[in-house]
Amino acid sequence: MPTDRQKRDAKKDYPRQLMIMTKSVQRMMKEVGVYEKEVVDNTAKLAAIKEDSLKDEFDYKNFENVLAESVMMVPDSKARLATAVEELAVFVQTAKDEAGVQDSEWWAVAGDLVSKENSAANDVQATAVDVAEGEAF
């Protein structure tokens, strides 16, 4: 449980919090990209294993599990990214009038990340609306 002094010091340290939250969003964006690339790579490896006559059924089944785990991590990491971007957006709105925040080198980076992710989220929602119910994509 933070003490009153820790709470007071935290309020004074908005630029540091902005940096931490911005770097966290950047790291999560990179993580999403890595997981998506891993899915593509593992799909290609699975196809190669399937075509290789020297590989047995166990190798194929085992690598199917690896691919399934990779596929499962993509939506999870995207959800964590969306949460982090939302928290950063709230923080930017809350702390914009605090001393030293807009002078921070991370202010512009945070604004770019929030606007970039919000536009990407709007694109995804528009795409989801374009697909009719029951329609295969």
WOMOTA-V53292 format. One record per residue. N is the residue number from 1. RES is the residue in one small letter. SS is DSSP state (H for helix, E for strand, - for the rest). PHI is phi as a letter, one per 20 degrees, with the letter a starting at -180 (NA if undefined). D_LAST is the distance of its C-alpha to the last C-alpha in Angstrom with 2 decimals. Layout:
N_RES_SS_PHI_D_LAST ; N_RES_SS_PHI_D_LAST
//
This chain:
1_m_-_NA_49.48 ; 2_p_-_f_50.08 ; 3_t_-_e_53.51 ; 4_d_H_f_54.34 ; 5_r_H_f_55.23 ; 6_q_H_f_51.88 ; 7_k_H_f_50.10 ; 8_r_H_f_52.35 ; 9_d_H_f_51.79 ; 10_a_H_f_48.01 ; 11_k_H_f_48.21 ; 12_k_H_f_50.19 ; 13_d_-_d_47.72 ; 14_y_H_g_44.76 ; 15_p_H_g_44.31 ; 16_r_H_f_44.04 ; 17_q_H_f_41.51 ; 18_l_H_f_39.47 ; 19_m_H_f_39.60 ; 20_i_H_f_38.57 ; 21_m_H_f_35.61 ; 22_t_H_f_34.46 ; 23_k_H_f_34.78 ; 24_s_H_f_32.89 ; 25_v_H_f_29.88 ; 26_q_H_f_30.18 ; 27_r_H_f_30.33 ; 28_m_H_f_27.26 ; 29_m_H_f_25.29 ; 30_k_H_f_26.54 ; 31_e_H_f_25.66 ; 32_v_H_f_21.98 ; 33_g_H_f_21.98 ; 34_v_H_f_23.87 ; 35_y_H_f_21.57 ; 36_e_H_f_18.47 ; 37_k_H_f_20.64 ; 38_e_H_f_21.85 ; 39_v_H_f_18.46 ; 40_v_H_f_18.01 ; 41_d_H_f_21.66 ; 42_n_H_f_21.60 ; 43_t_H_f_18.67 ; 44_a_H_f_20.82 ; 45_k_H_f_23.89 ; 46_l_H_f_22.43 ; 47_a_H_f_21.64 ; 48_a_H_f_25.21 ; 49_i_H_f_26.67 ; 50_k_H_f_25.06 ; 51_e_H_e_26.59 ; 52_d_-_f_29.91 ; 53_s_-_f_32.31 ; 54_l_-_e_34.62 ; 55_k_-_e_32.23 ; 56_d_-_e_32.54 ; 57_e_H_f_30.15 ; 58_f_H_f_31.24 ; 59_d_H_f_30.11 ; 60_y_H_f_26.65 ; 61_k_H_f_26.31 ; 62_n_H_f_27.83 ; 63_f_H_f_25.47 ; 64_e_H_f_22.45 ; 65_n_H_f_23.99 ; 66_v_H_f_24.39 ; 67_l_H_f_20.74 ; 68_a_H_f_19.81 ; 69_e_H_f_22.28 ; 70_s_H_f_20.92 ; 71_v_H_f_17.37 ; 72_m_H_f_19.10 ; 73_m_H_f_21.11 ; 74_v_H_f_18.42 ; 75_p_H_f_17.70 ; 76_d_H_f_21.43 ; 77_s_H_f_22.59 ; 78_k_H_f_20.34 ; 79_a_H_f_21.85 ; 80_r_H_f_25.28 ; 81_l_H_f_24.76 ; 82_a_H_f_23.84 ; 83_t_H_f_26.98 ; 84_a_H_f_29.13 ; 85_v_H_f_28.08 ; 86_e_H_f_28.84 ; 87_e_H_f_32.19 ; 88_l_H_f_32.97 ; 89_a_H_f_32.29 ; 90_v_H_f_34.60 ; 91_f_H_f_37.17 ; 92_v_H_f_37.14 ; 93_q_H_f_37.75 ; 94_t_H_f_40.41 ; 95_a_H_e_42.25 ; 96_k_-_f_42.18 ; 97_d_-_e_45.77 ; 98_e_-_f_47.15 ; 99_a_-_f_49.57 ; 100_g_-_n_48.28 ; 101_v_-_f_44.57 ; 102_q_-_f_43.83 ; 103_d_-_e_46.22 ; 104_s_-_f_44.24 ; 105_e_-_f_42.38 ; 106_w_H_e_39.35 ; 107_w_H_f_39.20 ; 108_a_H_f_37.37 ; 109_v_H_f_35.07 ; 110_a_H_f_34.16 ; 111_g_H_f_33.56 ; 112_d_H_f_31.28 ; 113_l_H_f_29.24 ; 114_v_H_f_28.90 ; 115_s_H_f_27.93 ; 116_k_H_f_25.48 ; 117_e_H_f_23.69 ; 118_n_H_f_23.82 ; 119_s_H_f_22.23 ; 120_a_H_f_19.46 ; 121_a_H_f_18.93 ; 122_n_H_f_18.92 ; 123_d_H_f_16.26 ; 124_v_H_f_13.95 ; 125_q_H_f_14.93 ; 126_a_H_f_14.42 ; 127_t_H_f_10.84 ; 128_a_H_f_10.30 ; 129_v_H_f_12.32 ; 130_d_H_f_10.51 ; 131_v_-_e_7.51 ; 132_a_-_f_9.50 ; 133_e_-_f_10.51 ; 134_g_-_n_9.35 ; 135_e_-_f_6.40 ; 136_a_-_e_3.72 ; 137_f_-_d_0.00
//
